[in-house]
Amino acid sequence: MLFNPLFNFQYQEYQVRVNPKTLGYVNEYLSGTLMFINEYLKVVVLHSYPNLGHTAVSTECDIHLFNVFHSSPVFQMTDSDETAVIRPSLSEAQVVELVGRLYGLKVSKVKPLPSYMDQNFHILVCETQEGGDHGESYVLKVLNTAESQDTDLMEVQTRVMMFLNQKGFPTATPITTIDGKILSLETISCGEEYKNYMVCLLTYLPGTQLLGIPADPQILYKIGRTLAQINKALTEFKHPNIKSLQRDSGIWNLSNTHQLHTYLSAVKNTSDRQIVEQIIQQFVKKIRPNINNFHKSIIHGDFSHTNILVQPLHSSADCSNAAGHMQQELEISGILDFGDTACGYYVYDLAICIMYLMLDSEDPLHVGGHILAGFESVIPLTLQERDALYLLVLCRFSQSLVMGTYNILRYPDNEEYLQITSRTGWKHLRQLWKLGKEAVEKLWFETAKYYLTL
């Protein structure tokens, strides 16, 4: 036979491994082999070749199919890809039942919170089991299927959060279950089948997400300084399973920027795709050979505008921004989401932070300088780390934009959240790329140097 597809039929979910070694073109294979499945299926080829439909293929490729009339993909990755990640979709009734059964709390109100691949809920509980007025607030976090399988990693990440809280950082702490666990693996009904999801109930932190708030230089400096203080504090963190933080293969690890080639076909704009391709080339040439020269430690991994909560430091407006509008001085009131915590490099955390804080800024080009100044007030970068910073920010833009575009195809029901970076991200990436390393570094380093004169 010319082909040997493997079908694994499940509820609205199939796996197809296609190995068209003897066929010249993928479109010939599709028309001759897969047409029988369903005339209402559309084919989206998400692989490392943007023009697969007109390109000869000699290696195994993965075909992802999505049902036109359903919001969830009906075909999953093959075993040769990363484990398929299934985002939880619990109902309000399931949330109420879970919190009652696991924590002995009577829920009075449930409000969904945004999340990338997990499911989060703001929970209000009654003061008494009989009901009545609202009592405490909590956040229920339900992890996706991939992360739920790695119990050691989830345990260590939660312990990191608890460790930082003990050090005085505004992080949440887990509420233990009735039987004393900080995490609970639960088998939960999902339509006609059951899946295992890790569940955690966390204390609720005050404040507002920095998302959508144009951060002024003062809070940017505080953010950079706080990030470095976290990095420094985590050099003291100890745990028997700390090796689970060695997440070297993850696509979100900046060390794996070159792996974006696999997902680039999701980017339909030719010019944007070419920019990312050139960034990947520069990463392979200039960053990858020098990674071992960077300072290594445990990093937050996603110190972004969605994971930083702020609140007014004073009750009255006490300063004005560049446009002359009165603003309140802000303080960091909460640090969220340790799901990307891993063994990494200081400069990675810094680059990630700069990239995300640029998205909502009124002066995005200077953001890097203010954050850098705050960071270096605690941890000065080496010359090699400073030299890599510009390109690492571009790498993180590329990761977030490409993977966001790719995941919208896989999880269209979460499109609004997945588009957070793309709303302004491509514009910022193009601008940084056009200005070039020398011009951008001049802005950042001169801004950071200014703080030394204060």
ZADOPA-369502 format. One line per 8 residues: number of its first residue (from 1); their letters; for each residue x, y, z of C-alpha. Coordinates in steps of 0.2 Angstrom, whole numbers. Layout:
<nodes>
NUM	a	X,Y,Z ~ ...
</nodes>
This chain:
<nodes>
1	mlfnplfn	0,0,0 ~ 5,18,-3 ~ -1,24,14 ~ -4,17,31 ~ -15,29,41 ~ -18,25,59 ~ -36,29,66 ~ -40,31,84
9	fqyqeyqv	-59,35,85 ~ -65,44,101 ~ -79,56,105 ~ -77,70,93 ~ -59,66,92 ~ -48,57,80 ~ -29,54,77 ~ -22,52,60
17	rvnpktlg	-4,48,56 ~ 0,51,38 ~ 16,45,30 ~ 15,49,12 ~ 33,44,8 ~ 29,39,-10 ~ 18,53,-15 ~ 24,69,-23
25	yvneylsg	11,81,-16 ~ 1,82,0 ~ -14,88,-9 ~ -14,72,-20 ~ -13,62,-4 ~ -28,71,4 ~ -39,70,-12 ~ -35,52,-14
33	tlmfiney	-36,46,4 ~ -45,57,16 ~ -60,63,6 ~ -71,49,13 ~ -70,55,31 ~ -83,69,30 ~ -87,82,16 ~ -90,95,30
41	lkvvvlhs	-72,94,36 ~ -59,107,32 ~ -40,103,32 ~ -28,114,40 ~ -10,109,38 ~ 0,115,53 ~ 18,110,50 ~ 35,118,46
49	ypnlghta	31,121,27 ~ 20,136,23 ~ 16,129,6 ~ 14,111,9 ~ 0,110,-4 ~ 13,113,-18 ~ 28,105,-10 ~ 35,88,-12
57	vstecdih	35,78,5 ~ 47,64,9 ~ 45,64,28 ~ 31,60,39 ~ 19,75,41 ~ 4,78,53 ~ -13,83,46 ~ -24,92,58
65	lfnvfhss	-42,93,53 ~ -55,104,61 ~ -74,102,60 ~ -83,117,52 ~ -98,116,63 ~ -89,114,80 ~ -77,125,89 ~ -66,111,95
73	pvfqmtds	-53,102,84 ~ -59,84,79 ~ -41,78,75 ~ -27,78,88 ~ -8,77,86 ~ 0,61,83 ~ 11,53,96 ~ 26,60,87
81	detavirp	21,77,92 ~ 20,85,109 ~ 6,77,120 ~ -11,84,115 ~ -17,97,127 ~ -35,97,132 ~ -41,113,140 ~ -54,110,154
89	slseaqvv	-72,115,152 ~ -80,113,168 ~ -98,120,171 ~ -103,131,186 ~ -112,116,194 ~ -96,105,193 ~ -86,119,201 ~ -98,121,215
97	elvgrlyg	-98,102,218 ~ -79,101,218 ~ -76,115,230 ~ -89,108,242 ~ -83,90,241 ~ -64,94,241 ~ -63,109,253 ~ -80,108,263
105	lkvskvkp	-84,126,257 ~ -102,131,251 ~ -100,142,235 ~ -112,157,233 ~ -105,164,217 ~ -94,158,203 ~ -86,169,190 ~ -75,163,176
113	lpsymdqn	-57,171,174 ~ -47,171,159 ~ -33,159,156 ~ -22,153,142 ~ -24,134,143 ~ -31,131,160 ~ -48,135,168 ~ -49,148,182
121	fhilvcet	-63,153,193 ~ -66,167,206 ~ -75,159,220 ~ -86,167,233 ~ -91,156,248 ~ -104,158,261 ~ -100,163,278 ~ -110,148,285
129	qeggdhge	-115,132,278 ~ -133,137,278 ~ -129,151,266 ~ -131,170,269 ~ -119,184,266 ~ -103,181,255 ~ -88,176,265 ~ -70,173,258
137	syvlkvln	-64,174,240 ~ -54,161,232 ~ -47,156,215 ~ -50,138,209 ~ -38,133,196 ~ -41,118,185 ~ -25,113,175 ~ -25,106,157
145	taesqdtd	-23,88,154 ~ -5,89,150 ~ 1,98,165 ~ -11,87,176 ~ -1,72,172 ~ 15,79,179 ~ 12,79,197 ~ 30,82,202
153	lmevqtrv	31,98,192 ~ 14,104,199 ~ 20,101,216 ~ 36,110,215 ~ 28,125,206 ~ 16,127,220 ~ 29,125,233 ~ 39,139,224
161	mmflnqkg	24,150,225 ~ 22,146,244 ~ 41,149,246 ~ 40,167,239 ~ 25,171,249 ~ 35,167,265 ~ 48,178,258 ~ 36,193,258
169	fptatpit	31,193,240 ~ 12,195,236 ~ 9,178,229 ~ -6,167,232 ~ -5,151,244 ~ -15,135,241 ~ -30,130,252 ~ -28,112,258
177	tidgkils	-41,99,254 ~ -51,91,268 ~ -38,77,268 ~ -23,90,269 ~ -17,90,250 ~ -12,106,241 ~ -16,98,224 ~ -30,85,220
185	letiscge	-31,75,204 ~ -49,73,200 ~ -58,63,187 ~ -71,74,179 ~ -85,71,167 ~ -82,80,150 ~ -98,75,140 ~ -98,57,136
193	eyknymvc	-80,54,143 ~ -70,57,159 ~ -53,66,160 ~ -41,68,174 ~ -38,87,179 ~ -27,93,193 ~ -37,105,204 ~ -30,119,216
201	lltylpgt	-39,132,227 ~ -29,147,230 ~ -31,163,241 ~ -38,178,231 ~ -26,192,229 ~ -32,210,228 ~ -29,222,214 ~ -31,224,195
209	qllgipad	-22,215,181 ~ -9,227,172 ~ -17,221,156 ~ -24,236,147 ~ -16,249,159 ~ -2,260,152 ~ 11,257,165 ~ 21,273,169
217	pqilykig	40,273,172 ~ 38,271,191 ~ 28,255,190 ~ 39,248,176 ~ 55,251,187 ~ 46,242,202 ~ 41,228,191 ~ 59,225,185
225	rtlaqink	66,227,203 ~ 53,215,209 ~ 57,202,196 ~ 75,202,200 ~ 72,201,218 ~ 61,185,215 ~ 75,178,204 ~ 88,181,218
233	altefkhp	76,174,232 ~ 74,158,221 ~ 92,154,222 ~ 88,148,240 ~ 73,137,235 ~ 75,118,239 ~ 64,104,235 ~ 67,85,233
241	nikslqrd	59,85,215 ~ 67,102,210 ~ 74,92,194 ~ 56,93,187 ~ 59,111,184 ~ 72,106,170 ~ 59,109,156 ~ 72,109,142
249	sgiwnlsn	60,103,129 ~ 45,115,131 ~ 40,126,116 ~ 39,141,128 ~ 57,139,133 ~ 67,153,125 ~ 81,141,122 ~ 69,132,110
257	thqlhtyl	65,147,99 ~ 71,137,84 ~ 56,125,86 ~ 44,138,80 ~ 48,132,63 ~ 35,118,66 ~ 21,131,69 ~ 25,145,56
265	savkntsd	13,139,43 ~ -1,146,55 ~ 5,164,51 ~ -3,168,34 ~ 5,186,32 ~ 21,182,22 ~ 30,198,28 ~ 27,193,46
273	rqiveqii	32,175,43 ~ 49,181,35 ~ 53,192,50 ~ 50,177,62 ~ 61,166,51 ~ 75,179,51 ~ 74,180,70 ~ 75,162,72
281	qqfvkkir	90,162,61 ~ 99,175,72 ~ 94,166,87 ~ 102,150,81 ~ 118,159,75 ~ 120,172,90 ~ 111,166,105 ~ 110,147,105
289	pninnfhk	130,145,105 ~ 131,157,120 ~ 117,151,131 ~ 128,143,144 ~ 136,160,147 ~ 120,167,155 ~ 117,166,174 ~ 105,152,177
297	siihgdfs	92,150,191 ~ 74,146,194 ~ 63,159,184 ~ 45,164,185 ~ 44,162,166 ~ 29,173,162 ~ 31,189,172 ~ 18,198,161
305	htnilvqp	4,211,161 ~ -9,197,164 ~ 1,190,179 ~ 5,206,188 ~ -9,214,199 ~ -7,232,204 ~ -17,244,216 ~ -15,262,221
313	lhssadcs	-2,265,233 ~ -11,281,240 ~ -29,286,240 ~ -27,302,230 ~ -20,306,213 ~ -2,311,216 ~ 7,311,200 ~ 4,314,181
321	naaghmqq	9,305,166 ~ 17,311,150 ~ 0,317,143 ~ -3,327,159 ~ -17,316,166 ~ -17,314,184 ~ -12,296,189 ~ -11,287,206
329	eleisgil	6,279,210 ~ 4,260,209 ~ 11,246,219 ~ 12,227,214 ~ -2,219,224 ~ -1,201,217 ~ 10,190,206 ~ 0,176,198
337	dfgdtacg	2,160,188 ~ 18,150,191 ~ 14,137,178 ~ 29,142,167 ~ 41,142,182 ~ 57,132,177 ~ 76,132,178 ~ 81,145,166
345	yyvydlai	91,161,165 ~ 89,178,172 ~ 90,187,156 ~ 76,176,149 ~ 64,182,163 ~ 69,200,159 ~ 66,198,141 ~ 49,190,143
353	cimylmld	44,204,155 ~ 49,218,143 ~ 40,210,129 ~ 23,209,137 ~ 24,226,146 ~ 27,234,129 ~ 10,229,123 ~ -1,241,132
361	sedplhvg	12,255,134 ~ 10,273,127 ~ 29,273,125 ~ 33,255,121 ~ 51,258,115 ~ 56,265,131 ~ 48,251,142 ~ 64,240,141
369	ghilagfe	75,254,149 ~ 64,257,164 ~ 62,238,167 ~ 81,235,164 ~ 85,249,177 ~ 74,241,190 ~ 81,224,187 ~ 99,229,187
377	svipltlq	97,238,203 ~ 97,221,211 ~ 105,209,198 ~ 117,218,185 ~ 118,209,169 ~ 134,204,161 ~ 140,211,144 ~ 135,195,135
385	erdalyll	117,196,143 ~ 115,214,138 ~ 121,210,121 ~ 107,196,120 ~ 93,206,127 ~ 86,214,111 ~ 86,198,101 ~ 78,188,116
393	vlcrfsqs	64,201,117 ~ 61,198,98 ~ 61,179,101 ~ 48,180,114 ~ 37,191,103 ~ 39,178,90 ~ 34,164,102 ~ 19,172,109
401	lvmgtyni	13,178,92 ~ 16,162,82 ~ 9,150,96 ~ -6,162,99 ~ -10,161,81 ~ -8,142,80 ~ -18,139,96 ~ -32,149,90
409	lrypdnee	-34,136,76 ~ -34,122,89 ~ -45,131,103 ~ -56,144,94 ~ -67,145,109 ~ -53,154,118 ~ -49,166,104 ~ -52,182,114
417	ylqitsrt	-39,178,127 ~ -27,170,114 ~ -27,186,104 ~ -21,197,118 ~ -3,198,111 ~ -8,199,93 ~ -19,215,95 ~ -3,226,96
425	gwkhlrql	11,213,96 ~ 14,212,77 ~ 15,231,76 ~ 28,231,90 ~ 38,217,83 ~ 39,225,66 ~ 45,241,74 ~ 58,233,84
433	wklgkeav	64,224,69 ~ 64,239,58 ~ 74,250,70 ~ 87,237,73 ~ 98,231,88 ~ 109,246,89 ~ 95,259,89 ~ 84,250,102
441	eklwfeta	98,246,113 ~ 103,264,113 ~ 86,269,120 ~ 86,255,133 ~ 103,257,140 ~ 102,276,140 ~ 86,276,149 ~ 93,263,162
449	kyyltl	109,274,164 ~ 98,289,168 ~ 92,280,184 ~ 110,279,190 ~ 111,298,191 ~ 96,300,202
</nodes>
